[in-house]
Amino acid sequence: MDIKPLLQQKLTVELKLTPALMHSMELLQLPIIELENALKDEIETNPVIEIEEQEEDSVVSVDKEGSESVWDFVVDGGNLVFIDDSETFDPLSIKPSPVSLRDRLLKQASLEFDGKDFEIAKFIIDNLDTTGFLKIPFSEIASEFGVSTEQVESVRKKILRFDPVGCAAKDIIECFKVQAEEIGAPEKFVKAIEYIDELRKGSSFFVKKTGFSEKELEEFLSLLRHLDPQPGSDTETVRIVPDLFVGLRDGKPEVKVLKTKMFNFRLNTAYLKTADTKELKKYLMEKYQRALNLKKAIDQRNQTLKSIGEVVFSHQIEFLKKGEKYIKPLGYKDVAEKLSIHESTVSRAVKDKFVETPFGVYPFKVFFKRAVSGTSSDRIKELIKEIIESEDKRKPFSDLKISQILKEKGVKVARRTVAKYREEMGIPGAFERRER
């Protein structure tokens, strides 16, 4: 059979990371203060960008008595309700909340753990070194609480993904891998982090270990520059300015994205018209395109944040009404599917962001609470307590019976999990509860 070369046309769809798309992804990850600093740097080096002058009352609202405020609030039944439609603010007019790293981690631990797991988490957090790493042997922690090293490791791995990501890591490799996973880095890059020591010998040694192409190496090194080798070092006083505000209007969640005066810039095309040399025209066109991409990226960032916030707080409506005990399980994947975006986009948008709510300022990540059989542990405990309170005291329910009742309610929980939660609430077993 003769084999002859021939030409064929083939149509394929590929996603290419253009400079504009990469810029957009980078801006999405930045919290409001870092974003403002990035804008200041860009404005200083880009002659095409000009800040629009605004009247003072376009930045802050003025109430009937003439006093200025960033927001006008109404408290309705304990809930925060917006009455101001302005979405542009000066972050300097908001008094930031001073929060230590310890308090920041403990707040997240109180929402994630209870009972002995919380005590273990508190011990781990209290024993982090100045850069956020845990150097105490797991066996020592296990001995301290009379538990297995597996239980300690389970708690620690959850703390690893708290904000800031990477705290409680045992070494830089683990710290980098968790951070890379959280921002949706390709699995190949996450795996390659195990070989970063080879980079000290030279890129050729690293490439030999990983099999990276020249382009992949460049992208991987760019990823490393975005990772934090000391997640706990910027600590004892972290100044927090929320990126989102959420409250209730007519019983429904309303989400607003914090914007600064820096966002209100315009593109001055006068320079393009007066450029008198080919080199100058090329330079100004590049700056103009960069400024245009920047403006689009900021708009996209704000819209993405708002859309994610609306989905999250429509799901967390009970939290807005009753408080943190009513935070429901929610995953990045759930939000991504509703918005038809990639899961990593949700992860990037949530990273390092804070939300002002009727019950205080929270890291955005806490509203993505892991579930036990689709129901939060706090809610399961409430259900167990309700079942025990309604039982016949002469024939109290066994843990197995409670597990079966929960299953009928659509909550699958093992008997030993029921026993664990019951003990954590200080409720005795069926034999001790029986009235004679």
Backbone torsions as a table, in degrees:
resi	resn	phi	psi	omega
1	MET	NA	131.4	-179.8
2	ASP	-79.5	135.9	175.5
3	ILE	-109.5	117.6	-177.5
4	LYS	-118.6	139.9	175.3
5	PRO	-70.9	140.9	176.7
6	LEU	-145.4	159.2	-178.7
7	LEU	-99.2	136.6	177.1
8	GLN	-132.7	144.0	174.4
9	GLN	-95.5	135.3	-179.0
10	LYS	-136.7	128.8	-178.8
11	LEU	-101.4	120.8	178.4
12	THR	-130.1	155.8	177.3
13	VAL	-109.9	124.6	-179.8
14	GLU	-129.7	145.6	174.1
15	LEU	-96.8	117.6	178.6
16	LYS	-112.0	133.6	180.0
17	LEU	-83.0	91.7	176.8
18	THR	-72.0	160.5	177.6
19	PRO	-54.9	-37.4	-179.9
20	ALA	-65.2	-42.6	-179.6
21	LEU	-66.8	-41.1	178.7
22	MET	-63.6	-39.6	178.5
23	HIS	-62.9	-42.2	179.6
24	SER	-62.3	-42.3	179.6
25	MET	-65.3	-38.2	179.8
26	GLU	-67.1	-43.0	-179.5
27	LEU	-66.2	-33.0	-179.8
28	LEU	-60.9	-33.4	-177.6
29	GLN	-77.2	-21.2	-172.3
30	LEU	-78.0	131.0	169.7
31	PRO	-69.6	168.2	-168.1
32	ILE	-58.7	-42.5	-177.8
33	ILE	-67.7	-42.6	178.3
34	GLU	-66.1	-35.4	178.7
35	LEU	-65.3	-42.2	178.9
36	GLU	-63.3	-39.6	177.6
37	ASN	-64.1	-39.4	178.6
38	ALA	-64.5	-38.3	178.8
39	LEU	-66.7	-39.9	178.8
40	LYS	-60.8	-44.3	179.5
41	ASP	-61.6	-41.4	-178.7
42	GLU	-67.1	-41.3	-178.6
43	ILE	-64.5	-36.5	-179.2
44	GLU	-67.5	-26.7	-175.6
45	THR	-107.4	-3.6	-177.3
46	ASN	-118.5	106.0	-176.6
47	PRO	-68.4	-14.6	-177.7
48	VAL	-78.7	-20.2	-176.1
49	ILE	-91.5	133.2	175.5
50	GLU	-132.3	138.7	176.7
51	ILE	-78.8	131.3	178.4
52	GLU	-78.5	130.1	176.5
53	GLU	-75.3	137.2	-179.0
54	GLN	-127.1	154.4	172.2
55	GLU	-69.3	148.1	-176.0
56	GLU	-57.9	-38.6	-175.3
57	ASP	-77.3	-1.4	173.2
58	SER	-84.4	-11.4	180.0
59	VAL	-99.7	-39.2	179.1
60	VAL	-123.9	155.9	179.0
61	SER	-91.1	155.3	179.2
62	VAL	-122.2	125.8	-178.6
63	ASP	-83.6	-178.3	-172.7
64	LYS	-64.6	-26.4	-179.3
65	GLU	-88.8	0.7	175.7
66	GLY	89.1	-0.7	179.4
67	SER	-82.0	139.5	-176.4
68	GLU	-86.5	143.6	175.9
69	SER	-151.1	152.2	178.4
70	VAL	-72.2	-41.1	179.5
71	TRP	-128.4	149.7	164.3
72	ASP	-105.8	127.3	-176.9
73	PHE	-119.1	150.8	169.7
74	VAL	-127.1	133.2	176.5
75	VAL	-98.2	117.4	-177.0
76	ASP	-119.8	104.6	179.9
77	GLY	62.5	32.5	179.2
78	GLY	88.1	-1.4	-177.8
79	ASN	-106.1	145.3	179.7
80	LEU	-82.8	126.2	-177.9
81	VAL	-126.0	133.7	179.8
82	PHE	-81.6	140.6	170.0
83	ILE	-126.7	4.6	179.0
84	ASP	-112.2	131.4	-177.5
85	ASP	-93.0	-2.6	-179.1
86	SER	-68.8	141.8	178.9
87	GLU	-122.0	11.1	-178.5
88	THR	-115.1	126.3	-174.2
89	PHE	-135.1	162.1	171.0
90	ASP	-104.8	113.7	-176.9
91	PRO	-60.4	-21.1	178.8
92	LEU	-70.2	-19.7	179.8
93	SER	-85.2	-7.4	177.4
94	ILE	-97.8	129.8	179.9
95	LYS	-78.5	111.5	-178.0
96	PRO	-65.8	154.1	178.7
97	SER	-92.3	120.5	176.4
98	PRO	-78.3	123.0	-177.9
99	VAL	-136.5	128.7	176.8
100	SER	-76.0	159.8	177.9
101	LEU	-59.7	-41.9	-179.8
102	ARG	-58.6	-48.9	-179.8
103	ASP	-63.1	-37.9	-179.4
104	ARG	-63.0	-43.4	179.6
105	LEU	-73.9	-39.2	-179.9
106	LEU	-64.5	-35.7	178.0
107	LYS	-60.7	-43.9	179.4
108	GLN	-69.5	-35.5	178.9
109	ALA	-65.0	-36.8	-179.3
110	SER	-66.8	-24.8	178.1
111	LEU	-87.1	-21.5	-175.5
112	GLU	-97.0	-35.6	-173.1
113	PHE	-120.1	164.4	168.7
114	ASP	-149.3	170.4	178.0
115	GLY	59.8	-139.4	-176.4
116	LYS	-65.8	-33.9	178.4
117	ASP	-60.3	-37.4	178.8
118	PHE	-68.0	-39.7	178.5
119	GLU	-62.8	-39.8	177.4
120	ILE	-64.3	-44.2	179.4
121	ALA	-60.6	-43.1	179.8
122	LYS	-62.2	-41.7	178.9
123	PHE	-62.9	-44.2	179.0
124	ILE	-61.2	-47.5	-178.2
125	ILE	-62.8	-40.1	-179.5
126	ASP	-69.5	-16.9	-176.8
127	ASN	-110.8	16.7	174.0
128	LEU	-72.3	146.5	176.9
129	ASP	-79.9	-178.3	-173.0
130	THR	-65.5	-17.2	179.0
131	THR	-101.5	-0.4	175.6
132	GLY	99.8	4.6	-178.7
133	PHE	-93.1	154.7	177.2
134	LEU	-105.6	114.5	-176.5
135	LYS	-104.5	-7.2	-179.8
136	ILE	-76.2	135.6	177.9
137	PRO	-60.0	140.9	-179.6
138	PHE	-61.3	-33.9	-178.8
139	SER	-62.7	-33.8	179.2
140	GLU	-67.5	-40.1	178.6
141	ILE	-67.8	-42.7	179.5
142	ALA	-60.1	-42.1	179.4
143	SER	-65.1	-37.6	-179.6
144	GLU	-60.3	-36.1	-175.9
145	PHE	-109.2	0.0	179.2
146	GLY	65.8	39.4	179.9
147	VAL	-126.7	175.1	178.9
148	SER	-79.5	157.0	176.3
149	THR	-65.6	-26.7	178.1
150	GLU	-64.4	-38.3	178.3
151	GLN	-67.7	-40.9	177.2
152	VAL	-61.5	-44.2	-178.7
153	GLU	-65.0	-37.2	178.3
154	SER	-62.2	-42.8	179.0
155	VAL	-66.7	-46.0	-177.7
156	ARG	-60.2	-41.0	-178.0
157	LYS	-64.8	-28.9	176.2
158	LYS	-74.1	-38.9	178.2
159	ILE	-63.1	-34.4	178.8
160	LEU	-51.8	-32.3	-175.5
161	ARG	-99.8	7.8	171.4
162	PHE	-68.3	172.7	176.3
163	ASP	-100.0	123.0	3.4
164	PRO	-77.5	139.6	-175.9
165	VAL	-66.1	135.7	176.7
166	GLY	107.5	-12.9	177.0
167	CYS	-65.1	142.1	-177.5
168	ALA	81.4	9.2	174.2
169	ALA	-68.8	151.6	-179.7
170	LYS	-87.6	-19.0	177.5
171	ASP	-159.8	173.9	-175.7
172	ILE	-65.8	-32.3	-179.9
173	ILE	-62.8	-49.9	179.9
174	GLU	-63.4	-41.2	179.2
175	CYS	-58.0	-49.4	-179.0
176	PHE	-65.4	-40.6	-177.8
177	LYS	-63.1	-42.7	179.7
178	VAL	-65.9	-43.2	179.2
179	GLN	-62.8	-41.0	179.7
180	ALA	-64.7	-41.3	177.9
181	GLU	-63.0	-40.1	-177.4
182	GLU	-65.8	-29.8	179.4
183	ILE	-95.7	10.0	174.1
184	GLY	75.6	30.8	178.1
185	ALA	-66.7	149.4	178.1
186	PRO	-56.5	146.3	-177.9
187	GLU	-58.4	-33.8	179.4
188	LYS	-62.2	-38.4	179.1
189	PHE	-70.8	-40.9	179.2
190	VAL	-60.2	-44.1	179.5
191	LYS	-64.2	-37.8	-176.4
192	ALA	-66.6	-21.3	179.6
193	ILE	-59.7	-26.3	178.8
194	GLU	-62.4	-19.1	-175.4
195	TYR	-110.9	17.2	-175.0
196	ILE	-64.9	-21.2	176.5
197	ASP	-62.6	-25.2	179.0
198	GLU	-66.4	-23.1	-179.7
199	LEU	-64.1	-26.8	179.0
200	ARG	-66.2	-28.5	179.4
201	LYS	-80.8	-20.6	-176.9
202	GLY	133.1	151.2	-176.1
203	SER	-61.5	-28.8	-178.2
204	SER	-64.4	-36.5	177.9
205	PHE	-66.4	-41.4	-179.1
206	PHE	-66.2	-44.7	179.9
207	VAL	-61.8	-37.8	179.1
208	LYS	-63.4	-38.1	-179.9
209	LYS	-72.7	-38.7	-172.1
210	THR	-97.4	-23.4	-176.7
211	GLY	75.2	20.3	-179.1
212	PHE	-69.5	146.4	168.9
213	SER	-80.8	173.2	179.6
214	GLU	-62.0	-39.7	179.6
215	LYS	-67.7	-42.0	179.3
216	GLU	-63.8	-38.0	177.9
217	LEU	-61.6	-43.8	179.8
218	GLU	-61.7	-44.2	179.7
219	GLU	-66.9	-37.6	179.5
220	PHE	-65.5	-43.1	178.5
221	LEU	-64.3	-34.6	175.8
222	SER	-64.8	-39.2	177.3
223	LEU	-61.7	-45.7	-179.0
224	LEU	-58.0	-35.7	-178.8
225	ARG	-67.1	-18.6	-179.8
226	HIS	-94.7	-1.3	-179.4
227	LEU	-96.5	151.4	-175.9
228	ASP	-105.4	111.9	-178.4
229	PRO	-74.9	-11.2	179.8
230	GLN	-135.8	73.5	-173.2
231	PRO	-62.5	-17.3	-179.5
232	GLY	-107.3	10.2	-171.2
233	SER	-82.7	-23.8	-176.2
234	ASP	-89.5	41.8	-153.4
235	THR	-89.1	-85.2	-136.1
236	GLU	-49.8	-25.2	175.0
237	THR	-127.0	102.1	178.5
238	VAL	-95.6	124.8	178.3
239	ARG	-92.0	122.3	-174.1
240	ILE	-109.5	126.0	170.4
241	VAL	-119.5	122.2	-177.5
242	PRO	-65.9	145.9	176.5
243	ASP	-91.3	-25.1	-179.3
244	LEU	-128.9	147.2	170.0
245	PHE	-117.9	133.7	178.3
246	VAL	-133.7	136.7	178.7
247	GLY	-150.6	-165.8	-179.1
248	LEU	-116.8	136.4	171.9
249	ARG	-130.6	117.8	-176.7
250	ASP	55.1	37.8	177.0
251	GLY	78.2	4.0	179.9
252	LYS	-116.8	147.8	-179.2
253	PRO	-67.6	139.6	174.1
254	GLU	-126.6	127.7	-175.9
255	VAL	-114.1	133.2	175.4
256	LYS	-130.0	138.7	-179.8
257	VAL	-94.4	131.0	178.2
258	LEU	-67.7	129.0	176.2
259	LYS	-123.7	149.2	-179.6
260	THR	-112.5	168.3	178.5
261	LYS	-61.9	-23.8	178.8
262	MET	-63.2	-26.1	-177.9
263	PHE	-69.5	-21.0	-175.8
264	ASN	-91.2	73.2	177.0
265	PHE	-117.5	157.9	179.2
266	ARG	-123.7	163.5	180.0
267	LEU	-101.7	120.6	-178.8
268	ASN	-92.7	108.6	-177.3
269	THR	-88.6	-0.5	-177.9
270	ALA	-60.2	-35.7	-179.6
271	TYR	-62.7	-35.7	-178.8
272	LEU	-63.6	-38.0	-176.8
273	LYS	-73.1	-27.9	-175.7
274	THR	-96.6	-4.6	179.7
275	ALA	-61.8	127.5	-173.5
276	ASP	-111.2	2.8	176.3
277	THR	-130.6	157.2	-179.5
278	LYS	-63.0	-41.2	-179.2
279	GLU	-64.6	-42.0	-179.3
280	LEU	-66.8	-40.4	178.7
281	LYS	-62.3	-42.4	179.3
282	LYS	-62.9	-44.7	-179.6
283	TYR	-60.5	-47.0	-177.5
284	LEU	-69.2	-35.2	177.3
285	MET	-64.8	-38.6	176.8
286	GLU	-64.1	-41.9	178.7
287	LYS	-67.3	-37.8	179.0
288	TYR	-64.0	-45.1	179.7
289	GLN	-63.7	-39.1	179.1
290	ARG	-65.4	-41.7	178.7
291	ALA	-65.4	-39.1	178.7
292	LEU	-63.7	-44.5	178.0
293	ASN	-63.3	-37.1	179.7
294	LEU	-63.4	-45.1	-179.6
295	LYS	-62.7	-42.9	178.5
296	LYS	-64.8	-40.3	-178.2
297	ALA	-65.1	-39.1	178.8
298	ILE	-66.7	-44.2	177.6
299	ASP	-60.6	-42.3	179.6
300	GLN	-65.3	-41.6	178.2
301	ARG	-58.5	-49.4	-177.2
302	ASN	-64.9	-39.6	179.3
303	GLN	-67.7	-40.5	178.7
304	THR	-63.6	-45.6	178.6
305	LEU	-59.9	-43.4	-178.8
306	LYS	-65.9	-43.5	-179.3
307	SER	-62.6	-43.6	178.7
308	ILE	-64.5	-43.7	178.8
309	GLY	-59.9	-40.2	-180.0
310	GLU	-65.2	-41.3	178.0
311	VAL	-66.3	-45.3	-177.7
312	VAL	-61.2	-47.4	-173.3
313	PHE	-85.0	-12.8	166.8
314	SER	-69.2	-36.1	177.6
315	HIS	-74.9	-34.4	-176.5
316	GLN	-99.5	33.3	-177.3
317	ILE	-60.1	-35.2	-179.8
318	GLU	-66.2	-32.9	175.5
319	PHE	-61.7	-44.4	-178.4
320	LEU	-63.4	-23.8	-179.1
321	LYS	-93.8	-35.2	-169.3
322	LYS	-123.5	-16.2	178.3
323	GLY	113.2	-177.3	-167.1
324	GLU	-67.1	-20.1	177.0
325	LYS	-65.2	-16.1	-175.7
326	TYR	-104.8	17.9	173.8
327	ILE	-69.6	126.1	-176.6
328	LYS	-95.1	158.0	174.7
329	PRO	-61.2	140.1	179.8
330	LEU	-158.8	136.7	179.6
331	GLY	-114.2	158.2	176.2
332	TYR	-56.7	-37.6	-177.3
333	LYS	-63.1	-39.2	179.9
334	ASP	-60.0	-45.4	-179.4
335	VAL	-69.1	-41.9	-178.7
336	ALA	-60.4	-41.6	-179.2
337	GLU	-65.8	-37.7	180.0
338	LYS	-68.4	-31.7	-177.6
339	LEU	-99.4	-1.2	-178.3
340	SER	55.7	45.2	175.7
341	ILE	-126.2	171.1	-178.6
342	HIS	-77.9	147.4	179.8
343	GLU	-56.9	-36.6	-179.0
344	SER	-66.8	-27.1	176.7
345	THR	-65.7	-41.1	177.7
346	VAL	-63.7	-44.0	179.9
347	SER	-59.6	-44.6	179.9
348	ARG	-64.8	-40.5	-177.1
349	ALA	-66.4	-34.4	-176.1
350	VAL	-81.6	-28.0	-174.2
351	LYS	-54.8	125.9	174.8
352	ASP	62.7	15.2	179.9
353	LYS	-97.0	152.8	177.6
354	PHE	-125.6	152.7	-176.5
355	VAL	-125.8	128.7	173.0
356	GLU	-85.8	122.8	-176.9
357	THR	-126.1	173.1	176.3
358	PRO	-60.6	-16.7	-176.5
359	PHE	-114.4	18.9	177.4
360	GLY	117.1	-175.6	-179.3
361	VAL	-94.4	129.8	-178.5
362	TYR	-127.4	147.7	167.3
363	PRO	-61.5	137.3	-177.7
364	PHE	-56.3	-32.5	-175.2
365	LYS	-62.1	-25.9	-174.6
366	VAL	-67.6	-17.2	-179.8
367	PHE	-84.8	1.4	172.9
368	PHE	-108.0	70.2	-173.3
369	LYS	-85.6	134.7	177.9
370	ARG	-69.8	153.9	-173.4
371	ALA	-115.2	158.7	167.0
372	VAL	-111.2	108.0	-177.4
373	SER	54.9	36.2	175.8
374	GLY	83.4	0.9	-178.7
375	THR	-130.4	138.7	-178.4
376	SER	-66.9	153.3	-179.4
377	SER	-61.9	-35.6	178.4
378	ASP	-61.7	-42.3	-179.7
379	ARG	-68.4	-37.9	178.2
380	ILE	-62.0	-41.4	178.3
381	LYS	-62.2	-40.2	178.0
382	GLU	-62.2	-42.0	179.5
383	LEU	-64.8	-41.7	178.2
384	ILE	-61.4	-43.6	179.9
385	LYS	-63.1	-41.7	179.0
386	GLU	-63.4	-42.0	-179.5
387	ILE	-63.9	-44.1	-179.8
388	ILE	-66.6	-38.1	179.6
389	GLU	-67.1	-26.8	-178.0
390	SER	-93.8	-2.5	-176.0
391	GLU	-74.1	161.1	172.9
392	ASP	-75.6	115.2	-174.7
393	LYS	-64.0	-18.6	177.0
394	ARG	-82.3	-21.7	177.5
395	LYS	-135.2	69.5	-177.1
396	PRO	-65.2	154.3	-178.6
397	PHE	-75.0	139.5	171.3
398	SER	-77.3	166.3	177.8
399	ASP	-60.5	-35.3	178.6
400	LEU	-65.3	-41.6	179.8
401	LYS	-65.2	-40.8	178.0
402	ILE	-62.1	-40.7	177.6
403	SER	-60.0	-40.4	179.6
404	GLN	-68.0	-39.3	178.4
405	ILE	-65.0	-41.0	177.6
406	LEU	-62.6	-39.0	178.9
407	LYS	-61.1	-39.3	177.5
408	GLU	-64.1	-26.5	178.5
409	LYS	-86.9	1.7	178.7
410	GLY	90.0	13.1	-179.8
411	VAL	-116.0	110.2	-178.0
412	LYS	-91.0	111.2	-179.6
413	VAL	-136.5	133.0	-179.4
414	ALA	-68.9	157.1	-179.6
415	ARG	-57.5	-43.2	-177.2
416	ARG	-68.7	-27.1	175.5
417	THR	-70.3	-38.8	175.3
418	VAL	-59.7	-46.3	-179.7
419	ALA	-61.0	-41.7	-179.4
420	LYS	-62.5	-48.7	-179.2
421	TYR	-66.2	-37.6	178.7
422	ARG	-62.2	-44.6	180.0
423	GLU	-65.8	-38.2	179.0
424	GLU	-64.4	-29.3	178.0
425	MET	-86.0	-1.4	178.7
426	GLY	76.1	23.1	179.9
427	ILE	-96.2	125.2	-178.7
428	PRO	-68.6	167.9	178.5
429	GLY	-71.0	175.4	-175.8
430	ALA	-58.3	-41.1	-177.7
431	PHE	-61.5	-44.5	-179.8
432	GLU	-71.4	-26.6	-178.7
433	ARG	-80.6	-16.7	-174.5
434	ARG	-67.7	131.3	176.5
435	GLU	-91.9	129.5	-177.4
436	ARG	-108.5	NA	NA
